[in-house]
Amino acid sequence: MAAQVCCVDQQRPGTHNIGGRWFCDEHYNKAVYTRKGVWRTAIIAVVALLIFVAAVVVLDLVFKPQLSGGTLVLTGLILALVPAALWLVFFYQQDRLEPEPVGYVVRMFVIGLALAGAIGIPLTDQLFAVQTWLYRDTLTTWVGSIFITGGVAAFIIYATVRYFMFDEPEFDERTDGVVYATAAALGYATSLNVQFILANGGARLGTGEIFVAEVALAFAAFGGLLGYFLGRAKLEQDPIWWLPLGLALTALLGGLFVILRGQLDPGSITIAGKGSGLPSFNGLILAGILAVIVTAIVSYLIARDIKRSLDSKQPTATVDPTVGDRQANYATVGVFALMLIIGGLVGSNAVNRTVSFSAPGVQGSYPASFSPAPATGDVFRAVDTVGTGAEFVITAPAGTDPVAIANQLAGSRSTDYSLYKVLSSGKTTVNSQSAVTQRFAYVDSNGLTGASPVVHQGLDYIFVINGKAMVVTLLTTSDQLATVQPQFAAFLNSLKFQ
């Protein structure tokens, strides 16, 4: 690019310089324009969203609509779109300089939504499976929340704007970075909300709408913060660490929100229209406060940067700005990759770390995320109280015939549960020890708690060693079986019978 060509449209001669970037008269005026309406709009959008959520909660409590099946899911999906739609409409109304901004704002929203569904959510939920280890201890909670959950979301927002909007001539104001990044962030939030609704078969209107609005407000704050860094990087020539710093701070903010949100309101969302009473507004209020604070801080920073530009207090750049843009992008990608590596190592350590134990007749090790929880008649029992809820149990029944013991277990469980079935049985060898196996399923009616019945599955390994029987059992819910089986296999192979 020629030294004095406008850096925005790359056509007209540059007549003004801001930190090493040349601007024509039109784009210089936009680069130093303070768009105060954005900040008023952000506050109005937060208030309007809170009013809408309150209205939905009141209607839900008053009329108690009995929605189910497809109707519940469809209603949930529609309400999941409302927070993002309100925010985008308000921002569109205040954008007076650009004649056709809506198409670009919507494009950022759609791309952010698509990248979240195709890359962001699969990264966190499937590749790193943060839900299986995030809350196992303080270290994993902080690292997983910031480096994985926060880092992935921040990079998807960054990538949406940097690769699909950054070089467009329409990106010609500092505040454009905030508007476009907020739209991308709301796309990510909407993808999360849609996943939440579909995964749970719908959600009760009041609590469900609180959840989706909370996610939208939080991500609007994340987008606003990262958008400030992108907007300044577009119109100034900052050091190579500027955009990586923006990514890291946004990831930090996202992680801190997850951690604080968990402290304020550790409960879960009411699913499928069940439940009564007022839902918790703690997380929503936290997200609203966060959005307002970030908006105020970003407003101040942009006004400060514009004043600095007008006062010509910026250092003169010494390299081609486009080269600096590429270097900053490479550095940002590198920081993101480093975050994933660190987060992945901590997560892997949390999943694979074990604790040794010794019980009458047996020694071994169980996952560190489990807690010992012995019950009457147990030799040993460990329960995953913060994750899957799975139980690893060792008992020592009377008798020495493993087939007879298997039948005895089936008979006693049939009396304990109204529905119980042995799915399969067979023989195997574990650490050179022969065992009889049986896979079973049963329904826990939850009669005392009033909760919905839950289908459980289990595995029995029945050993007879030195004339003494030992039964090693896995108990878990059907949806967690695939997740827990590798841990149970490691537990089983660690056992040494005496």
N, C-alpha and C positions, 0 to 999 in steps of 0.2 A: 504494500500500500504506500502511495506517495506520502511524503512527509507532511504536506499541508492539504490533504483531502479530508473532507468531513468523515469522521469515523462511524457515523450512523448510516448515511446513505451511500458512502464511498464514491460519490460523484461530484458534488459541489465543492468548490474550494473552501478550505478551512480558514476562518478569519479569527477564531478565538481558540485559546489553548487552555485546557484544564488538566493539569498534571501530566502533560505529555500527549494528550489526545486532542486532535483538532476538530473543531465544529464549525459548520456554516452558521450564519446568523439565526436561522430558524431553529436549528437544533440546539444551539447554545442557549437560546431563550428558554427552551424546554428543559434543558439540563439544569438550569439554575432556577426553575420555577418551583415555588413552594405550593403544593396542592393540599391546602389545609382541609378541604372537604373529605379527604380520605379518612382522616382521623375521627372527624365527627361521624362519618358514616360507620366506621368500625364500632364506635360506642352505640350508635343507634341499632346496628345489626345485633349486637350482643343483647341489648334490652329487648328488642323485638323477638329474638329467639327465646329468651327466658319467659316472656309473656305467652308465646305460643305453647311452650312446654307446660306452663302452669295451666293454660286453658285445656290442654289435652288431659292432664292429670285430673282436673276437676270434672270434666265430662266423663272420664272413666270411672271415677268414684261415684258420681251421681247416677249415671245410667247403667253402669256395670254391663257393658255389652258382652254377650256370650258368643265370641267368635271362635271358630275352630277350623282345622284343615286348611284348604286353599284360601279361604277368606281371611283367616288370621295371617297367613304368610303374605298375601297380597297387600293387606292393610299395613303390615309391618314394613314391607318394601317401599310403599308410598311414603310413609312417615320417615323412613330412613333417608329419603331424598330431600325432605323439607328443609332441614338445617342448612345444607349446602346451597339449596335454591334461594333461600332467604338472603344468605350472605352474598351470593353472587349478584342477585338483583339489586341490593343496596349499593354494592360497589359499582355496578354498571351505571346506576343513576347519577352518581357523582362525577363520573369521568367525562369532563366537558371539552377537553382539548382534542381528543381523538374522535374523528367522525364515525369510525366503525370498530370500536374496541371489543364489542361483544363476541365477535367471532374468534378472536385470539384468546380471550378469557375462557370461553367455552372449550376451545381446543386444549388449553392447559388442564382444565378440569377433566376432560375425557381421557387425555394421555396419562395424567396422574392416576386416574381410576384404573385404566388398563394396565399400566406398569405395576401398580400395587397388586392387582389380581394375578398377573402373570409372573411377576418376579418377587415383589416385596413380601407378600404374605406367604408364598411357598418357601422363601428363604427362612423366615422366622419360624414358621409352623412345621415345616417338613424337613428341610435340610438341617437346621439347627435345633428343631423341636424344643424351643425354649419352654413350652408349657410343661415339659417333663422334668425340668431342673431349675427353673427360674427362682423358685422360692425355697430352695433347699437350705441355704444359709445366707448370711449377710453378704459375703463376698460375691456369690453367684447372683444374688438379687441385684446388686449394684452394677456389676460388670455386664450381666445379661441385659438389664434394662437400658443401660447407656450404650454399650458397644454393639449389641445386636438389635434389640427392639428399636431403640432410638436411632442408632446408626443407619439401619436399613431404611427406615422411614425418611430420615434426613437426606440420604443419598438419592432415593427415588424422587423426592421433591426437587433436589438439585439437578438431577439428570433431566427431568422433564423440562425445566426452564433452560438449562445450559445447552442442551442438544436440540431442542425443538423451538426455541424462541430467542435465545441470547443474541444471535446474529441478525435478527430481523430488524429492518428500519423502524418498525413500529415500537420497538423497545428503545425509546428515546427520552425517557424521564427516569429520575432516580426512583420515584414512587412506583413506576411500572414493575420494578423488581418485586415490590411488596404485593402488588395486585396479582401478577402472574404466579408467583410462588404460593400465595394464599389459595389461588384457584387450584393449583396442582395438589396442594396439601388437602384441600377439601375433597378432591377426587380420591386421594388415598383414604381419607376418613370414610367416605361413602362406600368404598370397596370393603373396608372393615365392617361397616354397619350392615351391608348386604350379606356378607358372610355370616355375621352374627344371627341375623334373622333366618337365613336359610338353614344354618346348622342346627338351630333350635326349634325349627318348625314354627316360627313366629314367636312373639313375645307380648306379654300383657301391655296394653296401650300406654298406660301411665309410666310404668318403670322402663318399658322399652324405649319410649320417646326420650326419657331422661338420659338413657344410656347413649343413644345416637346423637343427641344434641351435645352431650358432654364430649364425645369423641370429636365432633365437628369443631367445637370451640377450641379444644386443645390443639387440634391440628391447624386451625387458623392462626393460632399464636406461633406454632412452629414455622409455618409458612411465612408469617410476617417477619420473624427474626432472620431466617435464611434469605428472604427476599431483599432485606436491607443490604446484606453482603453482596448479593448478585447485582442489585441496582447500582451500587457504588462501583463494583468491578467493571460494569458495562461502560460507565461514563468517566471513570478515572483510571489511572494506571497505578494499581496498588502493588505492594510486594507479593512475591509468590506465595507467601503463607496466608494471604488474606482470605481467599475462598476456603482453604482447608480449615482455617480458624472458624469461619462461619459454619461449616459442616459440623465441626467438633462441638461448638457451642449449642447448635440446634439439637444434636444427639444428646448432649448433656441435659438440656431442658426437657427433651422428651423422656429421658430415663428418670429424671427427678420427678416428673409428673406421675409416671407409673408408680414409683415408690411411694410418694406422698399420697396418691390416690388410694393405694392399698392400705395405708395407715388410717386414712380418714373413714373409709367405707369398705371394709373387707368382705361385705356380704355379696351375694350374687343376684343377678337379675331374675325376676319372676318370669317363668316360661309358660307359653301356651295358655295364657289367660287365667292362670290360677293365682290365688293370693288375695289379700285384702289389706286395707289400711293405707296410710300415706307412705309412699316410697321415700328413699333417702335422696336428699338433694345435695349432699356433701360434695360429691365429685363434680356435679354440674356447677355449683358455686365456685369451686376451686378452678375449674376450666374457664369460667366467665371472668374471674379476677385475673387469671393468667393472661387471657386475651386482651383485657383492658391495659394491664401493666406493660405488656410487650408493645402494644400499640403506642402508648405514651412514650416509651423509651425510644422506639424506632422513629417516632415523629420528631423528637428532640435531636436525635443523631442526624437525621436527614437535614433538618433546618441548620444544624451546626455545619454540616459539610457544604451546604449551599453557600452559607456566609463565608466560609473559608475559600470557596472557589471565587466568589465575587471580590474578596479582598486580595486575591492572587497570593495566598499564603501557602500554596502547594509547591512541593519540590518539582523540578523539571525532570521528566523521564529521560533516560539515557539509552533505551532500547526501543525497538519497534513494538508498539502496544500489542499487536497481534501475536508476537512471539511470547510476550508476557502472559497473554490469555491462555495460550496452549500450555505453557509451563505450569501455570496455576491450576489448570484442569488436570494435568498429569499428577500434580502434587495432591489434589483433592481425591482423585481415584486411589492414589497410594495410601493416603490416610484412611480411607474407607476400607481398603483391603487389610490394612494393619488392624483396624478395629475388629473386623471379622475374624482374623487369626487369633487375636487375644481373647475375644469372646468365645470362639470355638474351643480353644484350649481350656479355658475355665469351665465351660459347659461339659466338655468331655471328662475333665477331672471330677466334676460333681457327679456325673453319671457313673463313672467307673470306680470311684473311691469306696472302699469297704471298711467294715469294722469287725474285728475278730471277736468270737465269743466261745465260751466253753460251758457246756451243760452236761448233766448226767448221761454218760454214754456216748456223747457226740461233741465234736469241735468243728468249727468252720468260720465263715465270714459272711456277713450280710451287707447290702448296700448302705452306705452312710446316710442316705436320705431316709431310711427306715428307722423306727424306734422300737426297742423291746417293749412288748406288751403282753406278758404272760397271763394266761387264764388258767382256771382250775383244770387239772388233767393234762396240761401241756408240759412237754419237756422244754420247748422253746417256741416263742412266737415273736415275730417282728412285723410291724405295720407301717405302711407308707402313709402317714397322716397328712402330709402336705402336698401330695401329688396324686397318685392313682388310687389310693385307698386299698391297694393290694395287701394281702397277708401271706407270710411264709410261716408255716406251722409244722412243728415236729411233735409227734405223740408216740407213746410206747404202749400199744394195746396188748391185752393178754392173748396168748396163742402163738403158734409157730407156723401155721399154714397160711401163706400170703393170700391164697384165693379165698379161703374162709374169712380172713380179715377184711378183704375187699367186699365180700357179701355182707358182712356185719356192718361195715361203714355205710353201705347203700341202704340197709334196713333201718338203721338209726336215723339217717338223714331223711328218709321217707316219712318218718313220724314227726320230724322237726319242721318240715316244709310241706306245704300242700301240693306243690309241684316239684318233683325231683326225678331226674333221669340220668342213667349211665349212658353216655354217648358212645364210648368205645373202651376196650380193655386190651391188654396184651402183656408182653414181657420185653424187658430191655436189660442192658448192662450199664452201670454207672461206676466208673473207677474200679473196674474188675469185680464189682458186686452185682449179683443178679437181683432184679426187682420185678414185681408185678405192677403194672400201671393201669390206671383207669381215669378216663376223662368224664366229667359229669357237669350237669347244669341244674340249677334250681332257681325258684322265684322267691324272693324275699318280699313278703306282703307289706312290710313296714306298718303293721297294724297299730302299733302303739304310737307312732309318730304322725300318722295320717298322710304320709307322703305316698307318692305313686309307687306301685310294685316295681322292683328292679330285678332284672335277669342277671344272675351270677354264673360264672363258670369256674371250674377247678380242675386240678390235676393231682392225683395221688401216686406216690412212688412208695411201694411197700417192700421193705427189706427185712430179711431174717438173717441175723449175724450172731454167731456163737449162741444159738438157741434163744435169741431175743429179737422181737419184732420192733421195727421202727417205721413209722409212716411219715413221709415228708409231703406236705400238701401246699399247693398254691390255691389261693382264693382271690378272685377279682371279678369285676364286672365284665360283661361280654365286650364292651367297646374298648376296654383297656387290656384285653388278653394279649394281643399282639405286641403291645408296648412292654408288658411286664415279663413275657416269656424269656427274653434273653437274660434279664436279671435273675430270674428264677433258675435258669440253666446254670449260671455262674455260681449261684448259691448252692445248688445241688452238687456241683462238681467240687465245691470247696469242703464238703462234709467228710469228716473222718470218724468212723464209728469205732468204739472201744469195746 
